[in-house]
Amino acid sequence: MTIARTLEDACTALAEHPDALLLAGGTDLMVGINRGQVGFDHVVVIDRVDELRGWRREGDELVLGAGLTYSEMGRGELPVLLPALAQAARTVGSPQIRNAGTLGGNLATSSPAGDTLPVLAALDATVVLRSSHGTRQLALDRFVTGVKQNALEPEELIEAVRVPVLDGPQEFLKVGTRNAMVISVASLALVVDRAGRSVRVGLGSVAPVPVRAIEAEAFVDGAIDWDTGSVPDAAVDRFSGLVAEAARPIDDQRGTAAYRSHAIGVLARRALRRAFSESAP
Ligand SMILES: Cc1cc2nc3c(=O)[nH]c(=O)nc-3n(C[C@H](O)[C@H](O)[C@H](O)COP(=O)(O)OP(=O)(O)OC[C@H]3O[C@@H](n4cnc5c(N)ncnc54)[C@H](O)[C@@H]3O)c2cc1C
């Protein structure tokens, strides 16, 4: 086992043991290990690497460290700058899970139900990957490639995620089989870019990978009265229908495809109404 103290330590250990498991908060990994589903020869522990922790602002962008925990997403200035991420973080697990679980772990797990993923999709996030060979950056839709599959190469780790700071309301909504400690059956993030006069929508748990509702976005951008901040009721209905059409859900033990399509339309309607009643002058 290597307990990395710096990013260089972690990259060196990964170069020496390309098949090593990275351990951040352990809230996904330990479940797999305890069930005997994950085997390993070497573990690289990264939760003490300062360069992976916290977040910083660089101009109009935020750089979120891979080690940013859910508790930290909901603290200080970050909920003001990234309200949808803070809202998503509040729905994750229990306080213990939120104190340990990280953004990088959620991304690397690449579950369709990962709660940060629709937010990152809506924000057009860029994932920063690091190895002893250098750094590369991938758009989120190139990083997450399938159910629990992603573009991480051997020896690579997620260093950070870059997202824009937008001027406008943001919402994250999730439907599960109960109100707390629940994996999402459908989730939706909606972010408004007032300066760009655009709405962006990311969907979770309704396809193998996070989905953007592109047609719904284009439609609603043209239907909003940006000067008054209002949206006609008929446009809200059409938006909700187009978002549901963007979903590619399946039946599984948590819900049927038909329920998911219905639920995502309801979430779309609710998020748009909340965003525009709050932003109205
Ligand atoms: C009781 C419980 C409730 C949960 N509730 C939710 C929920 O509501 N919503 C939700 O989305 N998730 C939930 N989860 C899942 C989990 O908490 C999250 O996916 C979490 O973000 C994982 O982060 P971690 O730091 O614990 O990752 P770890 O378990 O340490 O690692 C997970 C995977 O990511 C890899 N990894 C970690 N960090 C990096 C990195 N920087 N670079 C490359 N690979 C890396 C690891 O090697 C491993 O494969 C829950 C889990 C439990 C046990």
PDBQT file of the ligand as one rigid body, heavy atoms in Angstrom, charges set to zero:
ROOT
HETATM    1  C1  LIG A 301     -24.537   4.247   2.038  1.00  0.00    +0.000 C 
HETATM    2  C2  LIG A 301     -24.093   4.891   0.735  1.00  0.00    +0.000 A 
HETATM    3  C3  LIG A 301     -24.908   5.858   0.179  1.00  0.00    +0.000 A 
HETATM    4  C4  LIG A 301     -24.542   6.451  -1.049  1.00  0.00    +0.000 A 
HETATM    5  N1  LIG A 301     -25.352   7.404  -1.558  1.00  0.00    +0.000 NA
HETATM    6  C5  LIG A 301     -25.031   7.962  -2.761  1.00  0.00    +0.000 A 
HETATM    7  C6  LIG A 301     -25.893   8.938  -3.344  1.00  0.00    +0.000 A 
HETATM    8  O1  LIG A 301     -26.934   9.304  -2.794  1.00  0.00    +0.000 OA
HETATM    9  N2  LIG A 301     -25.520   9.468  -4.540  1.00  0.00    +0.000 N 
HETATM   10  C7  LIG A 301     -24.361   9.096  -5.180  1.00  0.00    +0.000 A 
HETATM   11  O2  LIG A 301     -24.066   9.620  -6.252  1.00  0.00    +0.000 OA
HETATM   12  N3  LIG A 301     -23.524   8.192  -4.637  1.00  0.00    +0.000 NA
HETATM   13  C8  LIG A 301     -23.834   7.614  -3.448  1.00  0.00    +0.000 A 
HETATM   14  N4  LIG A 301     -23.001   6.668  -2.902  1.00  0.00    +0.000 N 
HETATM   15  C9  LIG A 301     -21.792   6.271  -3.641  1.00  0.00    +0.000 C 
HETATM   16  C10 LIG A 301     -20.499   7.013  -3.214  1.00  0.00    +0.000 C 
HETATM   17  O3  LIG A 301     -20.609   7.626  -1.956  1.00  0.00    +0.000 OA
HETATM   18  C11 LIG A 301     -20.082   8.090  -4.229  1.00  0.00    +0.000 C 
HETATM   19  O4  LIG A 301     -19.989   7.565  -5.549  1.00  0.00    +0.000 OA
HETATM   20  C12 LIG A 301     -18.751   8.751  -3.846  1.00  0.00    +0.000 C 
HETATM   21  O5  LIG A 301     -18.642   9.955  -4.543  1.00  0.00    +0.000 OA
HETATM   22  C13 LIG A 301     -17.511   7.908  -4.098  1.00  0.00    +0.000 C 
HETATM   23  O6  LIG A 301     -16.382   8.675  -3.707  1.00  0.00    +0.000 OA
HETATM   24  P1  LIG A 301     -15.216   8.068  -2.802  1.00  0.00    +0.000 P 
HETATM   25  O7  LIG A 301     -14.233   9.155  -2.567  1.00  0.00    +0.000 OA
HETATM   26  O8  LIG A 301     -15.761   7.416  -1.584  1.00  0.00    +0.000 OA
HETATM   27  O9  LIG A 301     -14.621   6.975  -3.808  1.00  0.00    +0.000 OA
HETATM   28  P2  LIG A 301     -13.869   5.622  -3.498  1.00  0.00    +0.000 P 
HETATM   29  O10 LIG A 301     -14.814   4.612  -2.943  1.00  0.00    +0.000 OA
HETATM   30  O11 LIG A 301     -12.614   5.869  -2.741  1.00  0.00    +0.000 OA
HETATM   31  O12 LIG A 301     -13.487   5.214  -4.987  1.00  0.00    +0.000 OA
HETATM   32  C14 LIG A 301     -14.484   4.885  -5.927  1.00  0.00    +0.000 C 
HETATM   33  C15 LIG A 301     -13.815   4.545  -7.259  1.00  0.00    +0.000 C 
HETATM   34  O13 LIG A 301     -13.218   5.717  -7.793  1.00  0.00    +0.000 OA
HETATM   35  C16 LIG A 301     -11.805   5.535  -7.937  1.00  0.00    +0.000 C 
HETATM   36  N5  LIG A 301     -11.251   6.847  -7.611  1.00  0.00    +0.000 N 
HETATM   37  C17 LIG A 301     -11.450   7.583  -6.483  1.00  0.00    +0.000 A 
HETATM   38  N6  LIG A 301     -10.838   8.768  -6.585  1.00  0.00    +0.000 NA
HETATM   39  C18 LIG A 301     -10.254   8.788  -7.797  1.00  0.00    +0.000 A 
HETATM   40  C19 LIG A 301      -9.465   9.752  -8.491  1.00  0.00    +0.000 A 
HETATM   41  N7  LIG A 301      -9.155  10.957  -7.975  1.00  0.00    +0.000 N 
HETATM   42  N8  LIG A 301      -9.009   9.445  -9.734  1.00  0.00    +0.000 NA
HETATM   43  C20 LIG A 301      -9.318   8.241 -10.309  1.00  0.00    +0.000 A 
HETATM   44  N9  LIG A 301     -10.035   7.288  -9.688  1.00  0.00    +0.000 NA
HETATM   45  C21 LIG A 301     -10.505   7.569  -8.447  1.00  0.00    +0.000 A 
HETATM   46  C22 LIG A 301     -11.449   4.410  -7.011  1.00  0.00    +0.000 C 
HETATM   47  O14 LIG A 301     -10.298   3.731  -7.432  1.00  0.00    +0.000 OA
HETATM   48  C23 LIG A 301     -12.691   3.540  -7.129  1.00  0.00    +0.000 C 
HETATM   49  O15 LIG A 301     -12.637   2.788  -8.303  1.00  0.00    +0.000 OA
HETATM   50  C24 LIG A 301     -23.334   6.056  -1.687  1.00  0.00    +0.000 A 
HETATM   51  C25 LIG A 301     -22.510   5.079  -1.101  1.00  0.00    +0.000 A 
HETATM   52  C26 LIG A 301     -22.895   4.492   0.097  1.00  0.00    +0.000 A 
HETATM   53  C27 LIG A 301     -21.993   3.443   0.704  1.00  0.00    +0.000 C 
ENDROOT
TORSDOF 0
